[in-house]
Amino acid sequence: MKSLQRFWHRNSPQLFLGELLEKRWMEPIIPFTLTIAVFLAFALTIPRYTSLGNLQQLMFNFAEQGMVAIAMAFSVLSGGIDLSVGSVFAMSNFLALYFYLILGLPLPVMIVAVLAFGALMGAVNGGMIAYGKTRPFLTTLVVLIIVRAAYNKVTAAFTDELASINSESPVWDFMGGGTILGVPTNMAVLIVVAVATHFFLTRARPGVHIMAVGSSRKAARHAGVNVKWALFSAYVISGALSALAGIFYAARQNSSGTDTGVGWEINALAAVVLGGISLAGGRGTIARAMMGAAIIFMLISGMVQTGISGNFTTATIGIVLLIAVGFNVKWVKNKGKVLQKVYVVPSWVDFEPPPSIARDSGTVFAENDRLRDAEPIALNQIEGPEDIILDRDDHLYTVNRNGSIIRFRAPDYTVREEFARIGGRPLGLAFDRDQNLLVCIAGMGVYGVKPDRTVFKVTDRTNRTRTRLKDDSRLYLADDLDVAPDGKIYFSEATTRYELTDWALDGFEGRGNGRLICHDPATGTTRTILKNLTFPNGVCIAHDGKSVLWASTWLCRVYRYWIATEKAGTCELLIDNLPGYCDNINRSSDGNYWLAFVGLRSPVYDLAMANPGFRIRMVKQIPPDEWLCPGINYGCVIKFDDKGNVLESLWDPGGTSHPTITSVREHKGYLYIGGLENNRIGRIRLPNADPGWEAHKSYWGAA
Amino acid sequence: MSKASRLKKQLWWGVAASIAALTAIAATPSKAAEAREELRQQFDKALKGKTVAWAPVWLGVLESEWTRVMKAHFDDYGMKFEVRDANFKSDVQLQAVSSLINEHPDVLVVQNPNVTLLAKELKRAMEAGIYVVQVNMASNTLTDAYVGVDARDMGRRLAKNMIADCGGGKGSGEISILEGEATAAYSLDMKNGAMEVFKADPSIKIVSSQPTSWDANKAGEITSTVLQQHPNLCGILSVWGPQAAGAVQAIKAAGKTGTAKIYVASDGQPADCDLLEQGGFYRNLSYRADTQGEAIVNAVIGLLQSGDKPGAKRTAYYTTPAWVNSKDDRMYCFTVPKDAK
């Protein structure tokens, strides 16, 4: 039973769900599903619904509504609304008939004139909204009323002419009733318009500006966008698109009734909202507007086709829209919360009681005061020195929280200088043979700084796991690295599921979310070599250069991965059941290795790790500051040898000056200590250490 | 004699007797009865299982009455009857008619919202081999049958009646026309018929002629405005009853009851007769939707039995209207049977 539970928690389907929800294409999932569902429902209930003839008919009737929905989408994406689309559409419908069939103007002239009319109405809207700073809702409502009144006047004035409309033009009939490869002309135009506007809004500068203004007018202005022009252009495009719809509608129906375009602005608005485009602007796509429009259109036409009474149809559509829009709004708003609730999926980890750390226990881990009197370096001049390293000129390098590499100059380390600014959150450091300083950067990948301070990218992606929904080709949280004698860079990615700020959540999961990756500078390739590792960390090439040592933080273990000899490619456990959570591993002068404990285990936390249900409840039900956390207010480093024997431990009891130690480096008889959250670097003299030993020589020789 | 042979003998006798009886029946008066039966069989053969599709502008009182009468008859004849309610949306109605044509019923019955909207589709329907019957509101495309009023003639009759009351010095001669949907045949033709007559009389002045989109509120607004500009308005010609109800209210509000009279072309719905009896309407030129419904049925079954190809002939079934002047003329309004809904 227990093993079954273990299996369940280690392979929970919730993982899949969480990563599914994280996908960007999940945002329009509701309108997308609804579109398919509505289509299928009618396909099953209405005979011959999917016949070519009926599909063509549906497309004929849909195209103009689709265009008006795109027109509305433009105004909504710009952060406003265009209520005049319906009446501009109706007026354009009339003008097209009037210019072409009553006045007899040539077709291209008519099209240009009508589009110009639409653009002009858009310019009136946009001009007032963008330059006159009027409210979009009222402005376009006024334009709606004026254009509608004018429309009623002109259609009444030309009643007899409109009643005797008869077109003999084959081009006109082709626009209204022709097909291109089976697709109705107006539908083909809609497809072209939809694709073009999509690219316009996502790829072209003026379109992106409209989106930017929609998301945040202030930010757009600060970014140098001409806000007024962007707004103005959005309404002009909206007007022109409505006019385009009017032309095709005229060609198809040859009629201009008082109800033409009445309520179309409502349908278009409903389509836009149903598609999940935010009324606040800036969020949404043309594709979503199309989906929304398709749902409404199919519902209306389908219900009419099933012969349901008109009033009932209207009411049903109202209710469906209300539910769908309500659900959609909730979904868009709460998707993040749902994701948060299901994303953390704790695994089952069994721990044995660790060796005692009590001062009088006599074990190698027994608490002592050896780090208590560490001499502070760079006190309050540094924020979060997760890793530290010294070069052959004894200069001290460390990482800073703000994304830069800081150098303190030898010999007294009082002169602080920004060695390089890269960005992200720099973590592990290593020098390669050419004295390039390589650094793992959370959120970015692996970068390097040449001795002349130029920054270069080493790698920011590896091969993707094909079986996984989440795209893990990008490096999320590159953590620590080291360089093998052949120049290959081995680095760990602590987790592919969380950002650095949420490292504690990865701890709660205790799952193998991380990996060990190798980058070969000779070929420029990056390959994942070990997967599903539980917070791999502390990558260090062994003294003989034949294996990589790495530590699993949450499992409190040290592993050895062979890169040479006949065991190359295999991984073995070196040390198990350590009393602390392991961080960086580095070479020591006596041929052994230093290991930093970022925190210490406690019986309560160990127990919690074997109880995933408890941790789920904890994460879901209580605020983060009350969560049970790994004990990180300790300072401890240990030394171990190549066989995995722990040799000694150095303590700062209570972590008064060195809590959460993440890195230890030995250099010329001193031990340097860095911590993820600390405001200093510590240094103690190692009495028995070789005062001439330095890591660079150990790796690359005297040179 | 064995049992089996006795049975055989009896069977022979039976067969012989039956033959004798049958010849006797055939010889006597039965020839005419057989012909009548054949007629019914022929009728059933022409109609049974046939599909009639019906696309009205919406299902208002008038259209519901037509629908009720059609359904009763078609059900009785064993025909299929499908209704598509566009609920006053012309684009939806076009969709409905388009998809109906693809479904290929035997007869398509339509009420055109205006003269152009369905013109192409009706042609396409007949080309596809569907009989097309148009009801009351015709299209620019003529089809196999038209059932309904002669709107132009009704316009003329209303106008003549109004001139008798308002023209020649009897009234101010100021007349307002409430159109329906301007490009609907019913409204367009009736207005043109009336104008033809009004224009011939110099004492008549048309002060307003505006479309209401069949909407009582709009008719009310128009009438209020007209009454403000022309306080001496003598008559209002409304092409339809329900919209004129709005004008009744406007007249009442303006205190012109009795001086501004309403003349209505009515489809005979009960409310129109009520309004006349209450004094809101002055004259109704009324026809009855229920009998019109029967005329539609007749047109449909006539076409199905004709053997003509769809689109071959143009036939018309004009409805005869009658004046409703008082309570006594109630029979020109129909009543909806209680169990109809």
Interface residues (C-beta under 8 A of the other chain):
Chain A: P47 R48 S51 G53 N54 Q57 F60 N61 N152 T155 A156 T159 D160 L162 A163 S164 I165 N166 G177 Y249 Q253 N254 S255 S256 G257 T258 D259 T260 I300 S301 V304 Q305 G307 I308 S309 G310 N311 T313 T314
Chain B: W58 L59 E82 V83 R84 D85 A86 N87 F88 K89 S90 D91 V92 L94 Q95 A96 S98 S99 N102 E103 P113 N114 V115 T116 L117 A119 K120 N140 E181 A182 T183 A185 L188 Q210 P211 S213
